[in-house]
Amino acid sequence: MADLLQLERVSFVREGRLDDRFSLMITALSLAPEQVLGVVGPSGCGKSTMIDLLALLRRPTALARFDLLGRSIARLWASGGVAACTAFRAQHIGVVLQTGGLLPNLNALENILAPQRLLGKPDRAHVGRLMESLGIAELATRLPAQLSTGQRQRVAIARALSHRPALVLADEPTASLGVEHGPRAMQLLLENTRQTGAALVIVSHDHALLAESGIETVQCHVDDDGVRMEA
């Protein structure tokens, strides 16, 4: 099966005061459709920065190769900049933020439909199936402020999957759910990405939950030169 994502020596460097400098190097990473990868490491080691790079929210400082769905992301950044990367992300990438990141003035259904409407491709049937499988169908008209933490996170998962992205990125998706609801949320995320055929990258501090879920992991290593991630 051909790789969906291929990275070689992709780096990001944040300059600034000596105590605020940060560098991340992804030496090599490849993902096939339907593959699931967990990324672990100590707090502050750059896991969320890696998610931002993969989501095209940050421009790499340097790279040897960064291909997604056969497109050169280096060329995309060079030719179209932020606008081109935003359009590409809207079509092909789904992101689950640690805090959910729902729009407060939209109800649950409207939040989930937002990626489809941005693309001009509404599919209520697909959204309905997602909401049923995640157990949030009865929450459609509630605003985010009227939802529990776990409910907001399940709405965020549905939103990330609503436009059938090829790549789903989840940043600590169970961190705020606790031991009671975390495993179920992880199971639902895995089940729904599997059904859509998406590749999935999960950043998590919960090594045990990743292991229990049968997820292959890579480690972020911190050394004198910064943070290095190797697959």
C-alpha positions, 0 to 999 in steps of 0.5 A: 500500500502506497504511503499517504504521508512521507517525511524526511528530516523535517525541522522546526526552529523557534528562535528567541531568548536563550531560555525560550529557544526550541527545535524539533527534528522529525528524522523520518516518518511515513504513514499508510492509509488506515495506519495508526501511530501514537507519539509519546514523550515528556511534556514540552518536548514538541508533540503539539508542535509536530501536530501543527507541522503535520496540520500545515499550521506551522511552516517547517524551517527546513526539510528534505521531504514532506509529501502528503497524498502525493503533493509536495508540501514544500512546494505548496508552502512556497507557491501558495503560502498560508492560503494554499495550506489552509485550503489543503488542510480543509480538504484532506486533514482533520484535527482533534484538539486537546480542548475540543476547540469547538466554536462557542456560538454554534451548536453541536450539529453546526460545529460538526457540519462546519468542515463540510460547509467550508468545502461546499459538500454537505452530507447530513447522512454521514454526519448522522452516522458519526453522531450515532456511533459516538453517542451524541445524536441527542446533543445536536442542538446544544451549544458547547457550553451546555456539554460536558467535557467528554461530550465536547470531545466526542463532538470534536472527533465527529467534526474532525471526521465529518469531511472524510479526511485522509489524515486525522491528527489528535492532540491529547484527545483523552487528556481531559476525560479521565480513566473512566471516559478516556478508553471509550473515547479512544476506542470511538476515535479508532473505530471511526477513523478505521471506517473512513480509511484515514491514517491517524496520528495520536499525541498522548502522554498516556502510554498505557492507554496507547498500549492497551489500544494496540497502537504503535508508538514513537518517542520524542527524545530530548537532547542538547540539540533539541527534540528529535523524533524517529519512526 
